[in-house]
Amino acid sequence: MAHWRRSLLAYGVTALPLAALGLPLYVFLPAFYAGLPEVGLAVAGIAILLARSLDVFTDPLVGYWYDRNRWGNRLRRPLMLVGALLLLFGISRLFVPPADAGGVYLFLWSLVSYTGWTLISVPYLAWGAELTEAYHARTSVTVAREAFTILGTILMIALPLLTGHTDELALLMRDAAWLLYLLLPTAVLITLLATPAPAQRRATAPGYLRALLEDPLLRRLSLAFFSNSMANAIPASLIILYVETVLQAGTSLPLFLGAYFFSGLLALPLWQALARRLGKARTWALSMLLASAAFVGVLGLGPGDVAGFTVICLLTGASLGIDMALPASIQADVAEQQRLVSGQHRTGTLFGLWSLLTKLALAVAVGIAFPLLSATGLESGRTATSMQQLWLTLLYALLPVTIKLHATWLVWRLPLTESELLTLRDSARSPERSDDEIVPADTDRLRPVAERRV
């Protein structure tokens, strides 16, 4: 047990700097470049959309190569090291731009940074899915990773308070870069040196991508995951503008973010216990319902409603950690299901696909929200009209709630449970076979009732 806990800590720690990077890269960066004289809202949104749209293709390519190469497990460590170096180089340019930086500069260095992130994250996520085959232990792996994710985010939230740079995004971005120079290589080295490596496996045969795309369970989970990611990405991209323009409480941003992420960290054990009783899919759906119900309250807020928005941050934040942990745990179950039914290892490709969907959701969120706001005449740093504030509020709150409710409906009907997975294991593997010799199993039982064969 002690060894397992050490392994969880060693594995999870890399999520800390990646999460710390996420806040400046996905939340602060759009607003930072939108305020530069050579960029603006529309150009910032388009440049980030283009960079993320190109970057999404690297994720499934890295995952596919990982599955196709029989030495993928051994190459995981050097791949993550190369990714860490590339990511550090990219953010050194992206977070501290020259005075004349424009849209092309933002596009190019965003693309470099995203590529480095991919080289770390795809093998890292696949590694977590392969650490254990125990159904609920997979949730322990993802909870450990997401706990470090929240801690990393909280650390980045506290950074401006520690440095005193609470009102200047340029100084905050520079401080974030220096913090990541220290955290990222340290955490990656701990993970690479102290996390157990999964057993060596055979290379996956080519020609299976079409089979993945035709799988009804995978399609439903991927659509739910994309919808939920987009619902989370829209308010993440707009929170600075919303707090400054509608609430007119820019100095309270650390309070809001702190309440949100601390609530998520504290609620994680409760959600994990609930998932053992209700199942992963139903628990994830309930967490999304809670977040949606609480976030509707944003529609009733106005200038100076700091207390009201803090309460909303606490309620929606309570769903944060499990909203990240349970999808990843379900994804690990689906990766095993794919291995059992096909006899092939597809973990890298699957997590590459889901990483693609995450980035695509972020890209679409910025690419839609910022140009729409720019079309209303809203500009960062200028006083907004009442109509501009209304549009900002609707984009920030109502649109993501609608999308998240769609994701909730999809998740509620996910059929893959612990008993179904155990049945698949029994039918796919006989006592005489090794772990790598798998008989494809019948997965018709995993389809929603309306989609099953007659």
VENWO-V858293 format. One record per residue. N is the residue number from 1. SS is DSSP state (alpha for helix, beta for strand, coil for the rest). OMEGA is omega in radians with two decimals (999 if undefined). D_FIRST is the distance of its C-alpha to the first C-alpha in Angstrom with 1 decimal. Layout:
BEGIN
N;SS;OMEGA;D_FIRST  N;SS;OMEGA;D_FIRST
END
This chain:
BEGIN
1;coil;3.13;0.0  2;alpha;3.12;3.8  3;alpha;3.12;5.4  4;alpha;3.12;5.0  5;alpha;3.09;6.3  6;alpha;3.11;8.7  7;alpha;3.10;9.8  8;alpha;3.13;10.5  9;alpha;-3.13;12.5  10;alpha;3.12;14.2  11;alpha;-3.01;15.2  12;alpha;-2.97;16.3  13;coil;3.12;18.4  14;alpha;3.11;21.3  15;alpha;-3.11;21.9  16;alpha;3.12;23.1  17;alpha;3.09;26.2  18;alpha;3.10;27.0  19;alpha;3.09;27.0  20;alpha;3.08;29.1  21;alpha;-3.06;31.4  22;alpha;-3.09;31.7  23;alpha;3.09;33.5  24;alpha;-3.06;36.4  25;alpha;-3.04;36.5  26;alpha;-3.10;36.7  27;alpha;-3.07;37.9  28;alpha;-3.01;40.0  29;alpha;3.13;41.4  30;alpha;3.13;43.6  31;alpha;3.14;45.1  32;alpha;-3.12;45.5  33;alpha;3.08;47.4  34;alpha;3.12;49.3  35;coil;3.11;50.8  36;coil;-3.05;52.0  37;coil;-3.09;55.8  38;coil;-3.05;55.6  39;coil;-3.09;52.9  40;coil;-3.04;53.0  41;alpha;-3.05;51.1  42;alpha;-3.11;52.4  43;alpha;3.12;52.0  44;alpha;3.14;48.5  45;alpha;-3.13;47.4  46;alpha;-3.13;49.1  47;alpha;3.14;47.8  48;alpha;3.10;44.2  49;alpha;-3.14;44.7  50;alpha;-3.13;46.1  51;alpha;-3.13;43.4  52;alpha;3.13;40.6  53;alpha;3.08;42.5  54;alpha;-3.08;42.9  55;alpha;-3.05;39.3  56;alpha;-3.10;37.9  57;alpha;-3.13;39.1  58;alpha;-3.07;36.9  59;alpha;3.11;33.7  60;alpha;3.10;34.4  61;alpha;3.09;36.1  62;alpha;3.12;33.1  63;alpha;3.13;30.8  64;alpha;3.10;33.4  65;alpha;3.14;33.7  66;alpha;3.14;30.0  67;alpha;-3.07;30.1  68;alpha;-3.08;33.4  69;coil;-3.12;32.4  70;coil;3.11;30.6  71;coil;-3.10;29.4  72;alpha;3.14;28.0  73;alpha;-3.11;24.4  74;alpha;-3.14;25.9  75;alpha;-3.12;28.2  76;alpha;-3.08;25.6  77;alpha;3.10;25.2  78;alpha;3.12;28.9  79;alpha;3.13;29.6  80;alpha;3.09;27.4  81;alpha;3.10;29.0  82;alpha;3.11;32.4  83;alpha;3.14;31.6  84;alpha;3.13;30.6  85;alpha;3.14;33.8  86;alpha;3.13;35.9  87;alpha;3.12;34.4  88;alpha;3.12;35.1  89;alpha;-3.12;38.6  90;alpha;-3.10;39.3  91;alpha;3.07;38.3  92;alpha;3.09;40.3  93;alpha;-3.03;43.3  94;alpha;-3.08;42.4  95;coil;3.14;41.5  96;coil;-3.04;44.4  97;coil;3.02;47.3  98;coil;-3.05;50.9  99;coil;-3.08;53.5  100;coil;-3.13;55.1  101;coil;3.14;51.9  102;coil;-3.09;52.6  103;alpha;3.13;51.2  104;alpha;3.10;51.1  105;alpha;3.12;49.2  106;alpha;-3.13;46.6  107;alpha;-3.04;46.4  108;alpha;-3.08;46.0  109;alpha;2.98;43.3  110;alpha;-3.12;41.4  111;alpha;3.09;41.3  112;alpha;-3.12;40.1  113;alpha;3.13;37.3  114;alpha;3.13;36.2  115;alpha;3.07;36.2  116;alpha;3.10;33.9  117;alpha;-3.14;31.6  118;alpha;-3.11;31.6  119;alpha;3.05;30.9  120;alpha;-2.88;27.6  121;alpha;-3.07;26.6  122;alpha;3.08;27.2  123;alpha;3.13;25.1  124;alpha;3.14;22.4  125;alpha;3.10;22.3  126;alpha;3.09;22.5  127;alpha;-3.14;19.6  128;alpha;3.14;17.4  129;alpha;-3.08;18.7  130;coil;-3.11;17.9  131;coil;-3.10;14.2  132;coil;3.03;13.3  133;coil;3.13;15.7  134;coil;-3.00;14.0  135;alpha;-3.10;16.5  136;alpha;3.07;14.7  137;alpha;3.06;11.7  138;alpha;3.07;14.7  139;alpha;3.07;15.7  140;alpha;3.11;12.5  141;alpha;-3.10;13.4  142;alpha;3.08;17.0  143;alpha;3.09;16.4  144;alpha;-3.14;14.6  145;alpha;-3.10;17.6  146;alpha;3.02;20.1  147;alpha;3.05;19.0  148;alpha;3.09;19.8  149;alpha;3.14;22.9  150;alpha;3.11;24.1  151;alpha;3.11;23.5  152;alpha;3.12;25.5  153;alpha;3.11;28.2  154;alpha;3.10;28.4  155;alpha;3.12;28.8  156;alpha;3.07;31.6  157;alpha;-3.11;33.2  158;alpha;-3.06;33.2  159;alpha;3.13;34.8  160;alpha;3.10;38.4  161;alpha;3.14;38.1  162;alpha;-3.10;36.8  163;alpha;-3.09;39.5  164;coil;-3.12;42.3  165;coil;-3.06;43.0  166;coil;-3.02;42.8  167;coil;-3.05;46.1  168;coil;-3.09;46.3  169;alpha;-3.11;44.3  170;alpha;3.11;45.4  171;alpha;3.12;44.0  172;alpha;3.11;40.7  173;alpha;3.10;40.4  174;alpha;3.11;41.1  175;alpha;3.12;38.5  176;alpha;3.12;35.9  177;alpha;-3.14;36.8  178;alpha;3.11;36.3  179;alpha;-3.12;32.9  180;alpha;3.05;31.7  181;alpha;-3.14;33.1  182;alpha;-2.98;30.6  183;alpha;-2.98;27.5  184;alpha;-3.14;27.6  185;alpha;3.13;27.7  186;alpha;-3.09;25.1  187;alpha;-3.14;22.5  188;alpha;3.12;23.3  189;alpha;3.11;23.0  190;alpha;3.13;19.5  191;alpha;-3.08;18.4  192;alpha;-3.06;20.5  193;alpha;-2.97;19.3  194;alpha;3.13;15.5  195;coil;3.13;14.6  196;coil;3.10;14.2  197;coil;3.06;17.4  198;coil;3.13;17.9  199;coil;3.10;19.9  200;coil;-3.12;23.6  201;coil;3.13;25.7  202;coil;3.07;29.4  203;coil;3.13;31.6  204;coil;3.12;32.6  205;coil;3.13;36.2  206;coil;3.01;38.5  207;coil;-3.09;40.2  208;coil;-3.09;37.4  209;alpha;3.13;37.8  210;alpha;3.12;40.4  211;alpha;3.10;38.3  212;alpha;-3.08;35.6  213;alpha;-3.13;38.2  214;alpha;-3.10;39.6  215;coil;-3.05;36.4  216;alpha;3.11;37.0  217;alpha;3.14;33.3  218;alpha;3.11;32.7  219;alpha;-3.11;36.0  220;alpha;3.14;35.2  221;alpha;-3.12;31.7  222;alpha;3.11;33.2  223;alpha;3.10;36.2  224;alpha;-3.14;34.0  225;alpha;3.12;31.8  226;alpha;-3.13;35.0  227;alpha;3.14;36.7  228;alpha;3.11;33.9  229;alpha;3.12;33.5  230;alpha;3.10;37.3  231;alpha;3.09;37.3  232;alpha;-3.05;34.8  233;alpha;-3.09;36.7  234;alpha;3.11;40.1  235;alpha;3.10;39.5  236;alpha;-3.13;37.3  237;alpha;-3.02;40.3  238;alpha;-2.98;42.8  239;alpha;-3.14;41.2  240;alpha;3.12;43.0  241;alpha;-3.12;46.3  242;alpha;-3.10;45.8  243;alpha;-3.11;44.9  244;alpha;-3.01;47.8  245;alpha;-3.07;50.3  246;alpha;3.14;49.8  247;alpha;-3.10;48.0  248;coil;-3.08;49.8  249;coil;-3.07;46.9  250;alpha;-3.13;45.6  251;alpha;3.14;44.6  252;alpha;-3.11;42.2  253;alpha;3.08;40.1  254;alpha;3.09;37.3  255;alpha;-3.12;37.2  256;alpha;-3.12;37.0  257;alpha;3.11;34.3  258;alpha;3.11;32.3  259;alpha;-3.11;32.5  260;alpha;-3.04;31.5  261;alpha;3.06;28.4  262;alpha;3.10;27.2  263;alpha;3.12;27.7  264;alpha;-3.14;25.6  265;alpha;-3.10;22.6  266;alpha;-3.07;22.9  267;alpha;-3.06;23.3  268;alpha;-3.12;20.3  269;alpha;3.14;18.0  270;alpha;3.11;21.0  271;alpha;3.13;21.8  272;alpha;3.10;18.2  273;alpha;3.13;18.5  274;alpha;3.14;22.0  275;alpha;3.10;21.1  276;alpha;-3.11;19.1  277;alpha;-3.03;22.4  278;alpha;-3.02;25.1  279;coil;-3.05;23.6  280;alpha;-3.04;23.1  281;alpha;-3.12;26.8  282;alpha;3.13;28.3  283;alpha;3.08;26.0  284;alpha;3.13;26.9  285;alpha;3.12;30.6  286;alpha;3.12;30.5  287;alpha;3.12;29.1  288;alpha;3.07;32.0  289;alpha;3.11;34.5  290;alpha;-3.13;33.5  291;alpha;-3.13;34.0  292;alpha;-3.13;37.3  293;alpha;-3.12;38.7  294;alpha;-3.03;38.0  295;alpha;3.06;39.3  296;alpha;3.13;42.6  297;alpha;3.11;43.4  298;alpha;-3.10;44.0  299;alpha;-3.12;47.3  300;alpha;-3.09;48.7  301;coil;3.12;47.9  302;coil;-3.11;50.5  303;coil;3.06;51.3  304;coil;-3.11;49.6  305;coil;-3.09;47.1  306;alpha;-3.12;44.3  307;alpha;-3.13;42.9  308;alpha;-3.13;43.0  309;alpha;3.07;41.3  310;alpha;3.10;38.6  311;alpha;3.11;37.9  312;alpha;3.10;37.8  313;alpha;3.11;35.3  314;alpha;-3.10;33.0  315;alpha;3.13;33.3  316;alpha;3.12;33.0  317;alpha;3.13;30.2  318;coil;3.13;28.1  319;coil;-2.98;27.9  320;alpha;-3.01;27.2  321;alpha;-3.10;23.5  322;alpha;3.08;23.0  323;alpha;3.05;26.2  324;alpha;-3.03;24.5  325;alpha;-3.06;21.0  326;alpha;3.06;22.1  327;alpha;3.14;24.8  328;alpha;3.09;22.4  329;alpha;3.08;20.0  330;alpha;3.11;23.1  331;alpha;3.08;24.4  332;alpha;3.07;21.3  333;alpha;3.13;22.2  334;alpha;3.09;25.8  335;alpha;3.08;25.0  336;alpha;3.11;23.5  337;alpha;3.12;26.5  338;alpha;3.12;28.8  339;alpha;-3.11;27.3  340;alpha;-3.05;27.6  341;alpha;-3.07;31.2  342;alpha;-3.04;32.5  343;coil;-3.10;30.7  344;coil;3.08;30.4  345;coil;-3.10;27.7  346;coil;-3.02;28.8  347;alpha;-3.12;25.8  348;alpha;3.14;27.5  349;alpha;-3.13;30.7  350;alpha;3.14;29.2  351;alpha;2.97;27.4  352;alpha;3.09;30.6  353;alpha;-3.11;32.5  354;alpha;3.02;30.5  355;alpha;3.05;30.7  356;alpha;-3.11;34.4  357;alpha;3.11;34.7  358;alpha;-3.12;33.0  359;alpha;3.12;35.4  360;alpha;3.10;38.3  361;alpha;3.10;37.7  362;alpha;-3.14;37.8  363;alpha;-3.12;40.9  364;alpha;-3.13;42.7  365;alpha;3.14;41.9  366;alpha;-3.09;43.5  367;alpha;3.09;46.2  368;alpha;-2.99;47.3  369;alpha;-3.04;46.9  370;alpha;3.08;48.5  371;alpha;3.10;51.6  372;alpha;3.09;52.2  373;alpha;3.11;52.1  374;alpha;3.14;54.3  375;alpha;3.10;56.7  376;coil;-3.10;57.2  377;coil;-3.14;58.3  378;coil;3.10;55.3  379;coil;3.14;54.6  380;coil;3.10;51.9  381;coil;3.13;53.5  382;coil;3.12;56.4  383;coil;-3.09;57.2  384;coil;3.04;56.4  385;coil;3.14;58.8  386;alpha;3.11;57.8  387;alpha;3.10;57.7  388;alpha;3.08;55.4  389;alpha;3.12;53.1  390;alpha;3.13;53.1  391;alpha;3.11;52.3  392;alpha;3.14;49.5  393;alpha;3.13;48.0  394;alpha;3.11;48.4  395;alpha;-3.08;46.6  396;alpha;-2.99;43.9  397;alpha;-3.00;43.1  398;alpha;-3.13;45.0  399;alpha;3.13;44.4  400;alpha;3.10;40.6  401;alpha;3.12;40.4  402;alpha;-3.13;42.5  403;alpha;-3.11;40.4  404;alpha;3.09;37.1  405;alpha;3.05;38.6  406;alpha;3.09;39.4  407;alpha;3.13;35.7  408;alpha;3.12;34.7  409;alpha;3.13;37.1  410;alpha;-3.07;35.8  411;alpha;-3.08;32.1  412;alpha;-3.07;32.9  413;coil;3.11;34.2  414;coil;-3.01;31.3  415;coil;-3.03;30.8  416;coil;3.13;27.5  417;coil;3.12;25.1  418;alpha;-3.12;22.1  419;alpha;3.11;24.5  420;alpha;-3.14;26.8  421;alpha;3.10;24.2  422;alpha;3.09;23.1  423;alpha;3.10;26.8  424;alpha;3.12;27.3  425;alpha;-3.12;24.7  426;alpha;-3.07;26.5  427;alpha;-3.06;29.9  428;alpha;-3.04;29.1  429;coil;3.07;27.3  430;coil;-3.10;28.6  431;coil;-3.09;26.9  432;coil;-3.04;29.1  433;coil;3.04;28.2  434;coil;-3.13;25.7  435;coil;-3.07;23.4  436;coil;3.14;26.2  437;coil;-2.96;29.0  438;coil;3.05;29.2  439;coil;3.12;32.1  440;coil;-3.09;33.0  441;coil;3.10;32.4  442;coil;-3.11;34.7  443;coil;-3.14;33.5  444;alpha;3.14;36.5  445;alpha;-3.10;34.4  446;alpha;3.10;32.5  447;coil;2.94;35.8  448;coil;-3.01;37.1  449;alpha;-3.08;39.6  450;alpha;-3.06;42.6  451;alpha;-3.09;41.5  452;coil;3.12;40.9  453;coil;3.14;43.3  454;coil;999;46.0
END
